[in-house]
Amino acid sequence: MNASFLLFALLNTGFILLVSPFFMSLIKKVKASAQGRKGPRLLQSYFDLRKLLQKEVVYSPNSSGIMRITPYLNLAVLLLASLFVPIVFIPDAPAGIGNIIVFLYLLAIERFFMALCGLDAGSTFGGMGSSRLMSLSAVIEPTMVIAFAALAYVLRTMNFHEMFAITAGSTIPESPTLPLISISLFIIIIVETGRIPVDNPATHLELTMMNEAMILEQSGKNLALIELAHAVKQTILMAVLINILAPWGLATELTIAGFVVSCLYFLVKASLLAGIIGLFESSIAKMRLFRLPSFYMMAFFFSALTILMEVFA
């Protein structure tokens, strides 16, 4: 493992950890503005995390070690996944780093342990949220596989680092079908981060809860780690979409100027995408649980259409 990749690992994961809570607050701010409310401060998520880190952790008497290790495990898995999605610059990565299949498995591990964590406390709400998550995962996971397979088919590689090296070299999308895949990737962001119309992260109503239901029994430092992991996951998926559709400013080699430009460009582009997500949430209602597969199928349709267009082009 070369020194360049070690430096990339420190800078990329550190930058993602630093900016991820900001995008969570920005989405809330945009939603509040669209609804005529003032909304939270843009740094509110950082204050919330600091407050939670100072609080005591309380465990259910029915819980096991799963509830204790899940916050740490999920954050570690997502930080590992962040190495697959370059933001600060594109390094010479070791074999396996950047592989789409491994990346999808890392997301599946995080989802699996979240479901276990929801069940572990023995609460009714936690079990309901875990049941809903795994039921819907049976639909969204094949859709994600098709979406990323379409991306790999268009760019002729299964490695994110190589994909971004290809897209970073052009000012327009490398293929006219990439905007279609971008629609699928946007839907995946909405689904994986539990946003409207899939779930409502701002409510605790028992009829609509899914992600929030699984973390009701978490508290203190553990809840802070889960919230941070959720923010990191959102930033990673946003970075995939950004680096495919609008890779401008992404450095292909490590220089101080290139690093600064990459960070600034990403902050601007990710802030715009966060604003779009906030407006999208404000313009659509929460869908009924049994209608959600039709929303997922939109991502499947655009991904399959992309593959067909490439095959017959």
N, C-alpha and C positions, 0 to 999 in steps of 0.2 A: 504494500500500500504506500503510494508516494506521498511526499509532503504536501503537494498541491491539493490532493483529495482530503487529507486530514484538515488542512486549513479551510477547505470548502465545507467540510462537515461541521466545523465550529461556527463559521460565519453563517451558513445557510440555516442551520437549526436555531442558532441564536437570534437571527433576524426574524424568523418565523415566530418564535416564542415572544419576541418583543412586540410585534405588530398585530398578532392575531386578536388580542382583546380589543384593540382599537376598531377593527372592522365589525365586531359584534355590537359595540356601542354606536357605530355609524349607522348600521342597519336600523337599530332601534330609533335613532334620531330621525332618520328619513321617514320611517313609518309614522312617527309621532307628528312630524311636520305635515305629512300627507293627510293626516286625520285631524289637523287643526289643534294639536297639542304642542306643548313646549318640548317635551322629551328629556332624556337624561343628558348629562354632559358627555362630551366625546371621550373623556378619560374615566367615565364612571365604572367601566368594567375593571380597570386596574384597581380602583378603590375597593370595589366589591371583593376582588380576589385577595387583596391585602387584609380586609376585614375577616374573611373566611379563614385565612391562614392563621389568624390569631385566636380563633375559637377552638373550643374543645371538640374532639371527635367522640361521638356517642354511637355505640353499636347495639343493634337489636339482640336480645338474648337468644334468638333463634338463628342468628347468623353464624357463618363459619369463616374460614380463612379466605374464601372467595371475595367476600365483601371488603376485606382488608387489603388484598393485593390488587384488586381490579383497578383502582385509581392510578396506581403506580405503573401497572402493566400496560394499561391502555395508553397512557402518556408516552411510555417508552416505545411502544409499537408505532405510534403515530410520529414520534420524532425519528424513528428509523425510516418510516415511509417518507419523511420529508427529504431524506437523502436521495430519493428517487426523482424528486421534482426540483431541479435547479431554479433558483430565483436570483442569487447574487452574481453567479457566473457559471459557465458550463465546464466542469472539470474533466480530466481523464480518469474516469471511474473504473474501479476494479470490476471484474466479471461478475455479473448478477445484479449489481447495483443499477437500478433504472429499469429493470425488466418489468413489463406490464403484469405478467402473471403473478410474480412475487408481490407486486404492489397490491393487486386485488386480494391476495391471500392475507396480507397485513390488515387491510380494511375489514375482511371477514373475521379475523381474530378479534379485532376491537369490538365488532358488532356482537360476536358470540359471547365475549366476557361481559359486555353490558347486559345482555339478556340473562346470563347466569347471576349477575349482581342483583338484578331486579327480583329474581326468584329467591335469592339466598336469604333475604330478611324475613320471608314468610308472610309478607303483607299482601292483601288482596289487590291493591293498586299496582304494586310491583309485578305481581304475577300477570295481571291483565296487560300491562305495558310490554312485558317480555313476550307474551303470547302474540300480541299484535305485531311486534317487531319481527319475530321469526316468521309469522305467516306472510307478512308483506315482503320479507327478504327472499322468500321462495320465488317471488315475481321479479323483484328489482335486480337480484344478482345475475340471472341470465341476461337481463337487459343491459347491465353494466358490461358483461362479457362481450356482448355483440357490439356495444358502442366502442369499447376499446379495441376490439378486433377490427372494426371498420377504420379506426384511427391508424392502427398498425398496417392495414392493407393499403391505405392511401399513401402513407409515408414510407412504406416498404421497410419498416423496422419495428421491432417489439421493445425497443429501449427508449425511454423518455429522453435521456441525454442526447441520443442520436437524433431523435425527433426535433428537439429544440434547437440543435445545431443546424438542422435543415431549415426550419422555419425562421430562425434568427437571421439567416442570410438573405431574406427577401423582405421587401416593404409591403407586398400584398400577399394574401394567402397563397401558400404553395400550390394548392389545388382548389378549383372552384367548388369542390364538395366539402371542404373544411367548414364552411358556415353551416352546412346541414349537421355535421357532427357536433358543432358548437351548441346547437339547440339541444341535442341529446345530453351533452355535458352539463348544460345549464339545468336541465331537469334532474340530472343525477345530483347536482349540488343541492337543489331544493329537497330532494328525497333523503339524501344521506345526512343532512343537517337538521331534518325534522321541521321544516318550515311550511307555512301555508302554501298550498292547500293540503299537504300531507299531514301536518301536525301544527299545533300552535304553541310555540315555546313560551308565550306570555300568559298562559292560562294553566290552571290546575283543575279544570272541570273534568269529572270522572268520565264523561262520555267522549271526550276528545283527547285525553292524555295518552301519550305513547312514550316518548323519550323522557318527559318530565316524571312520568309514573315510576320509571325504573330508578330514579335517583332521589325519590322522596325520603328514603331512609338514610341517605348520606348526609353528613354534617361536617363542619369545620374544615380541616385541611384536606380531607378526602373529597369533599364537595368542590373545593377550589381546584383540585387537580383534575376532576372530571370536567368542570366547566372550562378549564384551560385546554384539556385534550379536545373538547368539542370545538373550541375556537381554532385550534391548530388544524384539525381535520377540515374545517371550512376553508381555511387559508390554503391548504394543500390542493384541494379540489378547485378552488378559484384559480390557483397558479397554473394548473393543467390547462384550463380553458384559456387563460390569458396568454400563455406561452404558445398555444396553438393558433389562436385567432389574431392576436395582436402582440407579437414577440418583440416589438421595437424597444431598443435600449438594453436588451439582455446581452451581457458581455460573454464572449466566447473564450476569453482568456483572463487570467488574474492580473489586474493592474489596479492601483488605487483609484484612478479616474474611472475605470470601467466598473469597479465595485460600487462607487458612489452613484454613478449614473444608473446602474441597474436597480439599486435600491430606490432611488427617487422615481424612476419610471414605474416600478412595480407599485409603489405607494399610490401614485396617481391613477394607474389603470385599475388596481384593486379597489380603490375608493369609488371609482365610477361604477365598477361591477357591484360593489356593495350597495350603492345607491339604487342601481337597477333592481337588485334583489328586494330592497325595501319597498320600492314602488310596485313591484310585481306582487308582493305580499299584500299591499294595501288595496290592490285593484281586483283581488279575487277572494272568494269565500272559501272557508274550510269545506273540503269535500267529504261526503259520507265514506265510511270505511270501505264498503264494498264497491265503491266507484273508483277507488284509488288505482286499481290495476289498469283502468282505461287511461289514466294519466301517465302511468309508466309505459304503456304501449306506444305513446307518442315518441318516446326516446327510442324504443325498439324500431318503430317504423322509419324514423329518419336515419338510423344507423344501417338498417337493412337496405334502404333506398340508396344510401351512399355506396354500399358494396356493389349493388346492382349497376349503378351508374359507372363505377370504375371498371366493372367486368365488361360491360358492353360499350365502353367509350372507344 
